[in-house]
Amino acid sequence: PGYSVAQVPVAEGKSVQQTVEILTRKLELLGAEKQGTFCVDCETYHTAASTISSQGQTGKLMYVMHNSEYSLSCFALFENGPCLIADANFDSLMVKLKGFFQNAKANKIESRGTRYQYCDFLVKVGTVTMGPSARGISVEVEYCPCVIANDCWNLLVEFMQSFMGNHTPGIPSVFGTKHDSVYSPADTMVQYMELFNKIRKQQQVPVAGIR
């Protein structure tokens, strides 16, 4: 399981990469050790125009995601909708469904970075990129011994504050529906989808002063 996926703002006067280095240095000073790398990616598919016109439906977005932690799985998520966990060859199925779903290639977004282990915590600090440019920073924190998310949220917050300070996130929205049920990989992917969409929307805001 993964418990919290949050965006960390870029430090004032610093680049994305410099902010990532500040975060990872804090983790290393705590005593966290590097445990390889990770990657989470997300491709956006939209309902093909022909399907909308023939069936009179409104267009829907579907996100097809991969996570190196679950290398044999592929996740298909609808906004506010179900999350389907399929095996890795789901991607080839999407190619066959191009009459129904079309890949918005320009919208591909991913987070890639280093995994850190600190006692029972696993932390992944990632640089979020769209195309060639870095657009933001993601931090995923997991408390490994616990599978019921609400049981360890306070402990998780305490640990996150030690290196994220006042950027420590609030309780994720997926927890609201979980209560005491067991956390699943799909819950992590929903959090990444929400984070990626937030970063995409931030990029679409026009810059003040430019006409």
C-alpha angles and dihedrals in degrees: 000000000000118000113190129027113180141166118239116204119237110263115252112273092006134105124238089258094050091050090051088052091051090052095046091047089055090051092049091049088054087056100259115154128216113252105183128278138297139203132196117185134184132196122191122223123187129198109270115253091237091058093050095050096044096046099031091232127147114248117265131201121224124190120210110199140182130196122195088218088066099035095166094054137074122199124214114193134181118205107262087357144093126309115225118203110205135165121272097268090068085100091067089050090056089057089056090049094056090118087065104028126032125200114239091210095183088062098061109131132177143177118216132172149103130323117221129194119207115173103299094344127097115199127188118192111192139183109225112218135184113190110324098335135083109237105176150328130268127196121193118189125188130183099210104202095055126073099175103077099204091055094067105029094109091050090048092051091051091052094045091052089059092069106010097047113184091356090073106130128237122244110301118252091238088067091063091069096038103058104162100349124116117274116242136195088253089065090058091050092050088054092050090048090053091047093048091049091050091052091047091052092048088057092054095059108106115242112251114247096026112108 
